């Protein structure tokens, strides 16, 4: 199974909470960059599986916090 089928950190295998994560960050820039179709994003995961990993939602947010990947939001 591509990307192992479970969270890299806690080994949770509940597909409802698993998210594809950029191993070395960069997901924000990828989403805000030139418009990609969902199909091309999926193709990139298949072509470059070492750039991605599965994390559960909690571990994905923890990783973002630990690495300072969170972008501060402006108050409305």
C-alpha positions in Angstrom: 0.0 0.0 0.0 1.4 3.4 -1.0 2.7 5.4 2.0 2.2 2.5 4.3 -1.5 2.9 5.1 -0.9 4.3 8.6 0.3 7.3 10.5 4.2 7.5 10.5 4.2 8.6 14.1 1.5 6.8 16.0 0.6 4.0 13.6 -3.1 4.9 13.5 -4.6 3.3 10.5 -8.1 4.8 10.6 -8.5 6.2 7.0 -10.9 8.9 8.3 -8.1 10.7 10.0 -5.1 10.1 7.8 -3.7 13.0 5.8 -0.9 13.2 3.1 1.9 15.3 4.5 4.9 16.8 2.7 7.9 15.2 4.6 10.0 18.4 4.4 7.2 20.9 4.6 6.1 23.0 1.6 2.5 22.0 1.6 1.3 25.6 2.1 3.4 26.8 -0.8 2.2 23.9 -3.0 -1.5 24.7 -2.3 -0.9 28.5 -2.9 1.3 28.1 -6.0 0.1 27.7 -9.6 -3.3 26.1 -9.7 -3.0 22.3 -9.8 -5.9 19.9 -10.4 -6.5 17.3 -7.7 -5.5 14.7 -10.3 -2.0 16.2 -10.8 -1.5 16.4 -7.0 -2.3 12.7 -6.7 0.0 11.9 -9.6 2.8 13.7 -7.8 2.4 11.5 -4.7 2.7 8.4 -6.9 5.7 9.8 -8.8 7.5 11.0 -5.7 6.4 8.9 -2.7 9.5 9.7 -0.7 8.4 13.4 -0.6 5.2 12.5 1.2 4.1 10.5 4.3 0.8 9.7 6.0 0.1 11.4 9.3 -3.1 11.4 11.4 -4.6 14.8 11.7 -3.3 15.2 15.3 0.3 14.3 14.4 0.1 16.5 11.3 -0.7 19.5 13.4 1.9 18.6 16.0 4.5 18.4 13.2 3.5 21.7 11.8 3.7 23.3 15.3 7.1 21.8 16.1 8.6 22.9 12.8 7.1 26.3 12.8 5.1 25.6 9.6 2.0 27.4 10.9 1.3 30.7 9.2 -0.1 33.3 11.5 -3.6 34.4 10.6 -4.7 38.0 10.6 -7.5 39.0 12.9 -10.7 39.9 11.0 
